[in-house]
Amino acid sequence: MGNRLLVLGVDSGLANTGYGLVRAVNSKFEMVDKGNIQTTAKTPSPERLKIISGELDSLVEQYQPQALAIEELFFSKNVTSALAVGEARGIAKLVAANNGIPVFDYKPAEIKMAIVGYGAATKRQIQEMIKVVLNLDFIPQPDHAADALALAICHLRSRKTLELREKHIV
């Protein structure tokens, strides 16, 4: 199983929560699933969080990922937006905790570095590299799903580095 790790990447948001499942098979990565959980602004916040929770629970039950990768919350000028993202992040982490799945947080620059090798990469550069890394004929859409796939790839690449460090190879 050590060479077939499945990671669920989650790009948190109240209106849109992207998800991407990536499996590492030896040194290759394959996309298992991707999508976007949408909620509408007219739906009360607790109901929106319940929808996100239910969808993530279903994904975890269906695929049984071994890790969840999520973006660290960064300071935003729009406090209301940051709080909504924080609530959605909390839901993703709770779903993981309820299912015994370890959670790994990554900074935006870490994700860009893991995907493109450059901490200030553009969204387009990241999307092109996701296409290459996952051997796809297309750039994954919507953007939230692509961001979630990037998180999963970031974790898989980071995990390899950690394992090599533990073995004193790096």
N, CA and C atoms as an extended XYZ file, in Angstrom:
510
Properties=species:S:1:pos:R:3:atomname:S:1:resname:S:1:resid:I:1 pbc="F F F"
N         0.822       -1.196        0.000 N   MET     1
C         0.000        0.000        0.000 CA  MET     1
C         0.864        1.257        0.000 C   MET     1
N         2.088        1.172        0.493 N   GLY     2
C         2.950        2.330        0.560 CA  GLY     2
C         3.180        2.988       -0.781 C   GLY     2
N         3.045        2.214       -1.877 N   ASN     3
C         3.268        2.794       -3.193 CA  ASN     3
C         1.960        3.104       -3.924 C   ASN     3
N         0.840        3.090       -3.214 N   ARG     4
C        -0.456        3.403       -3.830 CA  ARG     4
C        -1.265        4.328       -2.919 C   ARG     4
N        -0.698        5.454       -2.582 N   LEU     5
C        -1.338        6.396       -1.676 CA  LEU     5
C        -2.375        7.244       -2.410 C   LEU     5
N        -3.574        7.360       -1.829 N   LEU     6
C        -4.642        8.179       -2.396 CA  LEU     6
C        -4.846        9.400       -1.503 C   LEU     6
N        -4.757       10.593       -2.107 N   VAL     7
C        -4.881       11.848       -1.373 CA  VAL     7
C        -6.074       12.635       -1.888 C   VAL     7
N        -6.844       13.173       -0.942 N   LEU     8
C        -7.949       14.070       -1.255 CA  LEU     8
C        -7.478       15.495       -1.015 C   LEU     8
N        -7.439       16.285       -2.083 N   GLY     9
C        -7.120       17.700       -1.965 CA  GLY     9
C        -8.430       18.472       -1.894 C   GLY     9
N        -8.495       19.453       -1.003 N   VAL    10
C        -9.713       20.254       -0.851 CA  VAL    10
C        -9.368       21.733       -0.926 C   VAL    10
N       -10.011       22.419       -1.879 N   ASP    11
C        -9.895       23.876       -2.020 CA  ASP    11
C       -11.160       24.458       -1.396 C   ASP    11
N       -11.040       24.911       -0.154 N   SER    12
C       -12.204       25.297        0.648 CA  SER    12
C       -12.806       26.632        0.261 C   SER    12
N       -14.122       26.663        0.303 N   GLY    13
C       -14.866       27.891        0.110 CA  GLY    13
C       -16.321       27.620        0.428 C   GLY    13
N       -17.040       28.642        0.826 N   LEU    14
C       -18.445       28.448        1.160 CA  LEU    14
C       -19.297       28.305       -0.098 C   LEU    14
N       -19.027       29.110       -1.111 N   ALA    15
C       -19.776       29.031       -2.371 CA  ALA    15
C       -19.283       27.874       -3.230 C   ALA    15
N       -17.981       27.656       -3.242 N   ASN    16
C       -17.364       26.605       -4.052 CA  ASN    16
C       -16.273       25.919       -3.257 C   ASN    16
N       -16.427       24.618       -3.053 N   THR    17
C       -15.382       23.806       -2.447 CA  THR    17
C       -14.944       22.807       -3.507 C   THR    17
N       -13.723       23.014       -4.006 N   GLY    18
C       -13.198       22.091       -5.003 CA  GLY    18
C       -12.590       20.882       -4.325 C   GLY    18
N       -12.669       19.752       -5.018 N   TYR    19
C       -12.009       18.554       -4.501 CA  TYR    19
C       -11.312       17.841       -5.648 C   TYR    19
N       -10.229       17.175       -5.306 N   GLY    20
C        -9.481       16.400       -6.279 CA  GLY    20
C        -8.840       15.222       -5.589 C   GLY    20
N        -9.020       14.056       -6.178 N   LEU    21
C        -8.411       12.844       -5.636 CA  LEU    21
C        -7.312       12.392       -6.589 C   LEU    21
N        -6.107       12.246       -6.041 N   VAL    22
C        -4.956       11.839       -6.840 CA  VAL    22
C        -4.315       10.634       -6.158 C   VAL    22
N        -4.044        9.621       -6.970 N   ARG    23
C        -3.388        8.417       -6.461 CA  ARG    23
C        -1.960        8.376       -6.998 C   ARG    23
N        -1.048        8.091       -6.105 N   ALA    24
C         0.340        7.863       -6.496 CA  ALA    24
C         0.516        6.357       -6.652 C   ALA    24
N         0.904        5.957       -7.852 N   VAL    25
C         1.214        4.556       -8.106 CA  VAL    25
C         2.690        4.531       -8.461 C   VAL    25
N         3.481        4.066       -7.504 N   ASN    26
C         4.936        4.139       -7.607 CA  ASN    26
C         5.332        5.593       -7.841 C   ASN    26
N         5.937        5.929       -8.966 N   SER    27
C         6.371        7.312       -9.165 CA  SER    27
C         5.420        8.112      -10.055 C   SER    27
N         4.305        7.512      -10.462 N   LYS    28
C         3.342        8.208      -11.328 CA  LYS    28
C         2.105        8.623      -10.529 C   LYS    28
N         1.504        9.725      -10.966 N   PHE    29
C         0.281       10.214      -10.326 CA  PHE    29
C        -0.875       10.078      -11.304 C   PHE    29
N        -2.042        9.664      -10.783 N   GLU    30
C        -3.231        9.585      -11.629 CA  GLU    30
C        -4.410       10.258      -10.946 C   GLU    30
N        -5.202       10.976      -11.754 N   MET    31
C        -6.403       11.604      -11.225 CA  MET    31
C        -7.475       10.523      -11.088 C   MET    31
N        -8.060       10.446       -9.912 N   VAL    32
C        -9.122        9.479       -9.641 CA  VAL    32
C       -10.486       10.147       -9.821 C   VAL    32
N       -10.615       11.377       -9.313 N   ASP    33
C       -11.867       12.122       -9.426 CA  ASP    33
C       -11.578       13.583       -9.118 C   ASP    33
N       -12.469       14.440       -9.567 N   LYS    34
C       -12.374       15.870       -9.269 CA  LYS    34
C       -13.766       16.454       -9.385 C   LYS    34
N       -13.957       17.606       -8.747 N   GLY    35
C       -15.255       18.253       -8.852 CA  GLY    35
C       -15.324       19.488       -7.978 C   GLY    35
N       -16.541       20.002       -7.893 N   ASN    36
C       -16.780       21.245       -7.165 CA  ASN    36
C       -18.117       21.129       -6.446 C   ASN    36
N       -18.095       21.394       -5.160 N   ILE    37
C       -19.327       21.404       -4.359 CA  ILE    37
C       -19.804       22.848       -4.309 C   ILE    37
N       -20.938       23.133       -4.925 N   GLN    38
C       -21.453       24.503       -4.971 CA  GLN    38
C       -22.623       24.679       -4.020 C   GLN    38
N       -22.644       25.841       -3.380 N   THR    39
C       -23.802       26.220       -2.567 CA  THR    39
C       -24.192       27.639       -2.978 C   THR    39
N       -25.448       27.971       -2.782 N   THR    40
C       -25.925       29.289       -3.208 CA  THR    40
C       -25.954       30.266       -2.043 C   THR    40
N       -25.767       31.533       -2.369 N   ALA    41
C       -25.729       32.588       -1.355 CA  ALA    41
C       -27.045       32.702       -0.595 C   ALA    41
N       -28.154       32.350       -1.233 N   LYS    42
C       -29.450       32.483       -0.553 CA  LYS    42
C       -29.711       31.361        0.463 C   LYS    42
N       -28.867       30.310        0.424 N   THR    43
C       -28.988       29.229        1.399 CA  THR    43
C       -28.305       29.669        2.689 C   THR    43
N       -28.961       29.471        3.843 N   PRO    44
C       -28.328       29.869        5.119 CA  PRO    44
C       -26.986       29.164        5.326 C   PRO    44
N       -26.051       29.888        5.922 N   SER    45
C       -24.689       29.401        6.132 CA  SER    45
C       -24.619       28.000        6.754 C   SER    45
N       -25.371       27.712        7.840 N   PRO    46
C       -25.285       26.364        8.415 CA  PRO    46
C       -25.685       25.269        7.419 C   PRO    46
N       -26.671       25.554        6.584 N   GLU    47
C       -27.095       24.582        5.574 CA  GLU    47
C       -26.014       24.386        4.513 C   GLU    47
N       -25.348       25.476        4.152 N   ARG    48
C       -24.275       25.394        3.167 CA  ARG    48
C       -23.143       24.507        3.700 C   ARG    48
N       -22.804       24.699        4.974 N   LEU    49
C       -21.753       23.885        5.593 CA  LEU    49
C       -22.174       22.419        5.672 C   LEU    49
N       -23.460       22.186        5.914 N   LYS    50
C       -23.988       20.819        5.967 CA  LYS    50
C       -23.877       20.146        4.597 C   LYS    50
N       -24.147       20.894        3.531 N   ILE    51
C       -24.028       20.364        2.168 CA  ILE    51
C       -22.573       19.968        1.892 C   ILE    51
N       -21.650       20.863        2.232 N   ILE    52
C       -20.219       20.595        2.018 CA  ILE    52
C       -19.808       19.351        2.806 C   ILE    52
N       -20.231       19.287        4.060 N   SER    53
C       -19.905       18.154        4.918 CA  SER    53
C       -20.428       16.849        4.322 C   SER    53
N       -21.673       16.864        3.896 N   GLY    54
C       -22.285       15.659        3.327 CA  GLY    54
C       -21.575       15.178        2.073 C   GLY    54
N       -21.235       16.125        1.196 N   GLU    55
C       -20.540       15.764       -0.053 CA  GLU    55
C       -19.150       15.208        0.238 C   GLU    55
N       -18.417       15.868        1.142 N   LEU    56
C       -17.072       15.381        1.486 CA  LEU    56
C       -17.148       14.011        2.161 C   LEU    56
N       -18.142       13.831        3.041 N   ASP    57
C       -18.336       12.516        3.681 CA  ASP    57
C       -18.560       11.435        2.629 C   ASP    57
N       -19.383       11.733        1.628 N   SER    58
C       -19.658       10.760        0.561 CA  SER    58
C       -18.393       10.410       -0.209 C   SER    58
N       -17.585       11.436       -0.511 N   LEU    59
C       -16.330       11.195       -1.228 CA  LEU    59
C       -15.389       10.312       -0.411 C   LEU    59
N       -15.289       10.608        0.882 N   VAL    60
C       -14.415        9.824        1.763 CA  VAL    60
C       -14.913        8.380        1.847 C   VAL    60
N       -16.219        8.209        1.950 N   GLU    61
C       -16.788        6.866        2.035 CA  GLU    61
C       -16.535        6.095        0.730 C   GLU    61
N       -16.722        6.767       -0.398 N   GLN    62
C       -16.550        6.125       -1.698 CA  GLN    62
C       -15.100        5.765       -2.002 C   GLN    62
N       -14.170        6.689       -1.744 N   TYR    63
C       -12.782        6.504       -2.168 CA  TYR    63
C       -11.807        6.104       -1.066 C   TYR    63
N       -12.134        6.405        0.178 N   GLN    64
C       -11.285        6.089        1.327 CA  GLN    64
C        -9.838        6.582        1.161 C   GLN    64
N        -9.679        7.905        1.013 N   PRO    65
C        -8.324        8.454        0.888 CA  PRO    65
C        -7.541        8.270        2.181 C   PRO    65
N        -6.211        8.235        2.048 N   GLN    66
C        -5.345        8.053        3.218 CA  GLN    66
C        -4.843        9.368        3.794 C   GLN    66
N        -5.086       10.482        3.084 N   ALA    67
C        -4.659       11.788        3.581 CA  ALA    67
C        -5.533       12.871        2.957 C   ALA    67
N        -5.654       13.994        3.672 N   LEU    68
C        -6.362       15.162        3.154 CA  LEU    68
C        -5.373       16.321        3.127 C   LEU    68
N        -5.269       16.965        1.960 N   ALA    69
C        -4.387       18.121        1.807 CA  ALA    69
C        -5.259       19.353        1.613 C   ALA    69
N        -4.951       20.403        2.363 N   ILE    70
C        -5.781       21.605        2.345 CA  ILE    70
C        -4.871       22.837        2.399 C   ILE    70
N        -5.338       23.914        1.795 N   GLU    71
C        -4.534       25.137        1.784 CA  GLU    71
C        -4.682       25.866        3.108 C   GLU    71
N        -3.546       26.369        3.610 N   GLU    72
C        -3.588       27.176        4.827 CA  GLU    72
C        -4.380       28.438        4.547 C   GLU    72
N        -5.100       28.890        5.534 N   LEU    73
C        -5.858       30.132        5.398 CA  LEU    73
C        -4.882       31.298        5.457 C   LEU    73
N        -4.942       32.152        4.461 N   PHE    74
C        -4.049       33.307        4.435 CA  PHE    74
C        -4.861       34.539        4.788 C   PHE    74
N        -4.181       35.546        5.291 N   PHE    75
C        -4.856       36.776        5.688 CA  PHE    75
C        -5.456       37.441        4.462 C   PHE    75
N        -6.693       37.843        4.605 N   SER    76
C        -7.397       38.490        3.498 CA  SER    76
C        -7.922       39.838        3.951 C   SER    76
N        -7.985       40.783        3.018 N   LYS    77
C        -8.565       42.087        3.343 CA  LYS    77
C       -10.063       41.963        3.568 C   LYS    77
N       -10.678       40.990        2.896 N   ASN    78
C       -12.110       40.759        3.058 CA  ASN    78
C       -12.322       39.768        4.200 C   ASN    78
N       -12.556       40.290        5.382 N   VAL    79
C       -12.673       39.464        6.583 CA  VAL    79
C       -13.855       38.511        6.486 C   VAL    79
N       -14.975       38.973        5.952 N   THR    80
C       -16.165       38.120        5.818 CA  THR    80
C       -15.849       36.920        4.939 C   THR    80
N       -15.162       37.149        3.836 N   SER    81
C       -14.777       36.069        2.928 CA  SER    81
C       -13.810       35.107        3.620 C   SER    81
N       -12.842       35.632        4.341 N   ALA    82
C       -11.866       34.804        5.050 CA  ALA    82
C       -12.551       33.927        6.100 C   ALA    82
N       -13.535       34.489        6.797 N   LEU    83
C       -14.265       33.710        7.804 CA  LEU    83
C       -15.050       32.573        7.155 C   LEU    83
N       -15.683       32.848        6.012 N   ALA    84
C       -16.449       31.815        5.305 CA  ALA    84
C       -15.527       30.691        4.836 C   ALA    84
N       -14.356       31.051        4.314 N   VAL    85
C       -13.383       30.048        3.887 CA  VAL    85
C       -12.924       29.239        5.105 C   VAL    85
N       -12.697       29.924        6.208 N   GLY    86
C       -12.286       29.247        7.445 CA  GLY    86
C       -13.319       28.246        7.929 C   GLY    86
N       -14.593       28.615        7.820 N   GLU    87
C       -15.659       27.687        8.219 CA  GLU    87
C       -15.641       26.444        7.321 C   GLU    87
N       -15.513       26.644        6.018 N   ALA    88
C       -15.482       25.520        5.080 CA  ALA    88
C       -14.246       24.645        5.322 C   ALA    88
N       -13.095       25.274        5.637 N   ARG    89
C       -11.877       24.525        5.972 CA  ARG    89
C       -12.124       23.663        7.207 C   ARG    89
N       -12.787       24.268        8.197 N   GLY    90
C       -13.086       23.532        9.431 CA  GLY    90
C       -13.939       22.302        9.160 C   GLY    90
N       -14.903       22.445        8.260 N   ILE    91
C       -15.761       21.316        7.904 CA  ILE    91
C       -14.927       20.208        7.261 C   ILE    91
N       -14.046       20.572        6.330 N   ALA    92
C       -13.195       19.575        5.665 CA  ALA    92
C       -12.325       18.853        6.687 C   ALA    92
N       -11.753       19.613        7.627 N   LYS    93
C       -10.901       19.010        8.649 CA  LYS    93
C       -11.708       18.105        9.587 C   LYS    93
N       -12.928       18.508        9.897 N   LEU    94
C       -13.793       17.695       10.750 CA  LEU    94
C       -14.157       16.376       10.067 C   LEU    94
N       -14.493       16.442        8.786 N   VAL    95
C       -14.799       15.221        8.034 CA  VAL    95
C       -13.590       14.284        8.077 C   VAL    95
N       -12.400       14.838        7.859 N   ALA    96
C       -11.185       14.025        7.909 CA  ALA    96
C       -11.000       13.417        9.301 C   ALA    96
N       -11.129       14.241       10.333 N   ALA    97
C       -10.940       13.753       11.711 CA  ALA    97
C       -11.959       12.666       12.059 C   ALA    97
N       -13.209       12.859       11.646 N   ASN    98
C       -14.252       11.873       11.929 CA  ASN    98
C       -13.986       10.537       11.243 C   ASN    98
N       -13.172       10.570       10.197 N   ASN    99
C       -12.873        9.352        9.443 CA  ASN    99
C       -11.437        8.867        9.652 C   ASN    99
N       -10.744        9.463       10.627 N   GLY   100
C        -9.392        9.024       10.955 CA  GLY   100
C        -8.364        9.309        9.862 C   GLY   100
N        -8.603       10.367        9.087 N   ILE   101
C        -7.701       10.718        7.988 CA  ILE   101
C        -6.811       11.877        8.433 C   ILE   101
N        -5.494       11.721        8.331 N   PRO   102
C        -4.611       12.838        8.705 CA  PRO   102
C        -4.754       14.013        7.740 C   PRO   102
N        -4.634       15.227        8.288 N   VAL   103
C        -4.788       16.455        7.511 CA  VAL   103
C        -3.434       17.151        7.414 C   VAL   103
N        -3.119       17.630        6.213 N   PHE   104
C        -1.865       18.335        5.965 CA  PHE   104
C        -2.174       19.688        5.342 C   PHE   104
N        -1.661       20.759        5.963 N   ASP   105
C        -1.871       22.130        5.488 CA  ASP   105
C        -0.671       22.588        4.673 C   ASP   105
N        -0.954       23.292        3.575 N   TYR   106
C         0.116       23.826        2.732 CA  TYR   106
C        -0.123       25.296        2.427 C   TYR   106
N         0.957       26.056        2.445 N   LYS   107
C         0.909       27.473        2.077 CA  LYS   107
C         0.839       27.576        0.551 C   LYS   107
N         0.202       28.650        0.021 N   PRO   108
C         0.122       28.816       -1.433 CA  PRO   108
C         1.484       28.701       -2.129 C   PRO   108
N         2.533       29.301       -1.560 N   ALA   109
C         3.856       29.241       -2.185 CA  ALA   109
C         4.408       27.811       -2.195 C   ALA   109
N         4.104       27.019       -1.163 N   GLU   110
C         4.549       25.620       -1.119 CA  GLU   110
C         3.888       24.817       -2.236 C   GLU   110
N         2.617       25.086       -2.463 N   ILE   111
C         1.865       24.378       -3.502 CA  ILE   111
C         2.462       24.710       -4.876 C   ILE   111
N         2.689       25.998       -5.115 N   LYS   112
C         3.260       26.431       -6.396 CA  LYS   112
C         4.640       25.818       -6.598 C   LYS   112
N         5.435       25.792       -5.544 N   MET   113
C         6.778       25.226       -5.615 CA  MET   113
C         6.717       23.731       -5.950 C   MET   113
N         5.794       23.009       -5.320 N   ALA   114
C         5.672       21.566       -5.539 CA  ALA   114
C         5.179       21.238       -6.946 C   ALA   114
N         4.356       22.107       -7.508 N   ILE   115
C         3.779       21.840       -8.834 CA  ILE   115
C         4.682       22.349       -9.946 C   ILE   115
N         5.118       23.607       -9.842 N   VAL   116
C         5.841       24.266      -10.930 CA  VAL   116
C         7.336       24.404      -10.641 C   VAL   116
N         7.705       24.368       -9.359 N   GLY   117
C         9.104       24.582       -9.013 CA  GLY   117
C         9.446       26.047       -8.830 C   GLY   117
N         8.377       26.867       -8.728 N   TYR   118
C         8.542       28.318       -8.614 CA  TYR   118
C         7.432       28.838       -7.710 C   TYR   118
N         7.805       29.456       -6.595 N   GLY   119
C         6.846       29.871       -5.578 CA  GLY   119
C         5.906       30.998       -5.957 C   GLY   119
N         6.183       31.675       -7.082 N   ALA   120
C         5.299       32.760       -7.522 CA  ALA   120
C         4.665       32.420       -8.876 C   ALA   120
N         4.477       31.136       -9.135 N   ALA   121
C         3.894       30.684      -10.407 CA  ALA   121
C         2.475       31.233      -10.578 C   ALA   121
N         2.086       31.412      -11.834 N   THR   122
C         0.731       31.883      -12.137 CA  THR   122
C        -0.247       30.710      -12.106 C   THR   122
N        -1.519       31.050      -12.008 N   LYS   123
C        -2.566       30.028      -12.022 CA  LYS   123
C        -2.471       29.201      -13.309 C   LYS   123
N        -2.224       29.859      -14.428 N   ARG   124
C        -2.127       29.177      -15.721 CA  ARG   124
C        -0.944       28.196      -15.734 C   ARG   124
N         0.204       28.615      -15.189 N   GLN   125
C         1.372       27.723      -15.129 CA  GLN   125
C         1.061       26.484      -14.289 C   GLN   125
N         0.373       26.699      -13.181 N   ILE   126
C         0.003       25.585      -12.297 CA  ILE   126
C        -0.930       24.631      -13.034 C   ILE   126
N        -1.932       25.174      -13.715 N   GLN   127
C        -2.892       24.334      -14.429 CA  GLN   127
C        -2.226       23.528      -15.540 C   GLN   127
N        -1.288       24.154      -16.261 N   GLU   128
C        -0.570       23.439      -17.320 CA  GLU   128
C         0.257       22.285      -16.734 C   GLU   128
N         0.886       22.520      -15.583 N   MET   129
C         1.686       21.470      -14.954 CA  MET   129
C         0.818       20.346      -14.398 C   MET   129
N        -0.362       20.677      -13.886 N   ILE   130
C        -1.287       19.639      -13.401 CA  ILE   130
C        -1.631       18.711      -14.563 C   ILE   130
N        -1.900       19.314      -15.714 N   LYS   131
C        -2.219       18.551      -16.929 CA  LYS   131
C        -1.083       17.582      -17.259 C   LYS   131
N         0.154       18.072      -17.201 N   VAL   132
C         1.330       17.252      -17.515 CA  VAL   132
C         1.536       16.155      -16.465 C   VAL   132
N         1.524       16.555      -15.191 N   VAL   133
C         1.792       15.613      -14.091 CA  VAL   133
C         0.774       14.474      -14.067 C   VAL   133
N        -0.494       14.798      -14.348 N   LEU   134
C        -1.549       13.781      -14.312 CA  LEU   134
C        -1.772       13.120      -15.673 C   LEU   134
N        -0.956       13.509      -16.661 N   ASN   135
C        -1.037       12.940      -18.002 CA  ASN   135
C        -2.456       13.070      -18.589 C   ASN   135
N        -2.987       14.291      -18.529 N   LEU   136
C        -4.342       14.565      -19.021 CA  LEU   136
C        -4.279       15.243      -20.389 C   LEU   136
N        -5.374       15.144      -21.143 N   ASP   137
C        -5.489       15.820      -22.441 CA  ASP   137
C        -6.094       17.208      -22.294 C   ASP   137
N        -6.408       17.594      -21.069 N   PHE   138
C        -7.132       18.837      -20.823 CA  PHE   138
C        -6.694       19.441      -19.500 C   PHE   138
N        -6.967       20.719      -19.360 N   ILE   139
C        -6.736       21.380      -18.072 CA  ILE   139
C        -7.996       21.158      -17.240 C   ILE   139
N        -7.855       20.582      -16.051 N   PRO   140
C        -9.034       20.291      -15.232 CA  PRO   140
C        -9.847       21.554      -14.917 C   PRO   140
N       -11.134       21.433      -15.021 N   GLN   141
C       -12.073       22.513      -14.703 CA  GLN   141
C       -13.086       21.989      -13.701 C   GLN   141
N       -13.728       22.828      -12.912 N   PRO   142
C       -13.474       24.259      -12.778 CA  PRO   142
C       -12.178       24.536      -12.014 C   PRO   142
N       -11.830       25.811      -11.890 N   ASP   143
C       -10.594       26.217      -11.222 CA  ASP   143
C       -10.470       25.639       -9.813 C   ASP   143
N       -11.584       25.573       -9.090 N   HIS   144
C       -11.533       25.068       -7.705 CA  HIS   144
C       -11.105       23.596       -7.686 C   HIS   144
N       -11.565       22.824       -8.668 N   ALA   145
C       -11.163       21.417       -8.756 CA  ALA   145
C        -9.679       21.323       -9.120 C   ALA   145
N        -9.220       22.170      -10.032 N   ALA   146
C        -7.803       22.183      -10.410 CA  ALA   146
C        -6.934       22.536       -9.200 C   ALA   146
N        -7.378       23.514       -8.418 N   ASP   147
C        -6.629       23.892       -7.209 CA  ASP   147
C        -6.565       22.729       -6.218 C   ASP   147
N        -7.658       21.978       -6.105 N   ALA   148
C        -7.691       20.830       -5.198 CA  ALA   148
C        -6.750       19.729       -5.685 C   ALA   148
N        -6.698       19.513       -7.000 N   LEU   149
C        -5.763       18.532       -7.559 CA  LEU   149
C        -4.325       18.962       -7.261 C   LEU   149
N        -4.059       20.263       -7.378 N   ALA   150
C        -2.724       20.784       -7.071 CA  ALA   150
C        -2.350       20.495       -5.618 C   ALA   150
N        -3.305       20.640       -4.713 N   LEU   151
C        -3.047       20.351       -3.300 CA  LEU   151
C        -2.689       18.879       -3.097 C   LEU   151
N        -3.428       17.994       -3.757 N   ALA   152
C        -3.158       16.557       -3.618 CA  ALA   152
C        -1.772       16.222       -4.165 C   ALA   152
N        -1.435       16.783       -5.333 N   ILE   153
C        -0.107       16.551       -5.929 CA  ILE   153
C         0.978       17.102       -5.006 C   ILE   153
N         0.750       18.286       -4.466 N   CYS   154
C         1.701       18.899       -3.540 CA  CYS   154
C         1.983       17.954       -2.375 C   CYS   154
N         0.938       17.384       -1.805 N   HIS   155
C         1.140       16.481       -0.674 CA  HIS   155
C         1.919       15.234       -1.096 C   HIS   155
N         1.564       14.678       -2.230 N   LEU   156
C         2.261       13.473       -2.682 CA  LEU   156
C         3.742       13.751       -2.921 C   LEU   156
N         4.032       14.888       -3.488 N   ARG   157
C         5.436       15.242       -3.729 CA  ARG   157
C         6.147       15.554       -2.412 C   ARG   157
N         5.470       16.192       -1.510 N   SER   158
C         6.065       16.511       -0.206 CA  SER   158
C         6.294       15.252        0.609 C   SER   158
N         5.366       14.331        0.544 N   ARG   159
C         5.470       13.059        1.265 CA  ARG   159
C         6.717       12.310        0.826 C   ARG   159
N         6.961       12.290       -0.481 N   LYS   160
C         8.143       11.600       -0.990 CA  LYS   160
C         9.413       12.223       -0.417 C   LYS   160
N         9.453       13.534       -0.386 N   THR   161
C        10.612       14.237        0.161 CA  THR   161
C        10.801       13.877        1.630 C   THR   161
N         9.706       13.845        2.383 N   LEU   162
C         9.777       13.499        3.809 CA  LEU   162
C        10.292       12.084        4.003 C   LEU   162
N         9.805       11.148        3.173 N   GLU   163
C        10.263        9.762        3.294 CA  GLU   163
C        11.755        9.645        2.982 C   GLU   163
N        12.196       10.365        1.956 N   LEU   164
C        13.617       10.331        1.610 CA  LEU   164
C        14.463       10.919        2.737 C   LEU   164
N        13.949       11.973        3.357 N   ARG   165
C        14.680       12.580        4.484 CA  ARG   165
C        14.775       11.600        5.645 C   ARG   165
N        13.672       10.891        5.906 N   GLU   166
C        13.667        9.924        7.005 CA  GLU   166
C        14.694        8.819        6.744 C   GLU   166
N        14.889        8.475        5.489 N   LYS   167
C        15.853        7.434        5.125 CA  LYS   167
C        17.255        8.017        4.952 C   LYS   167
N        17.386        9.320        5.187 N   HIS   168
C        18.669       10.045        5.094 CA  HIS   168
C        19.264       10.027        3.681 C   HIS   168
N        18.368       10.001        2.681 N   ILE   169
C        18.834       10.033        1.297 CA  ILE   169
C        18.932       11.480        0.808 C   ILE   169
N        18.071       12.354        1.351 N   VAL   170
C        18.095       13.767        0.942 CA  VAL   170
C        18.733       14.591        2.037 C   VAL   170
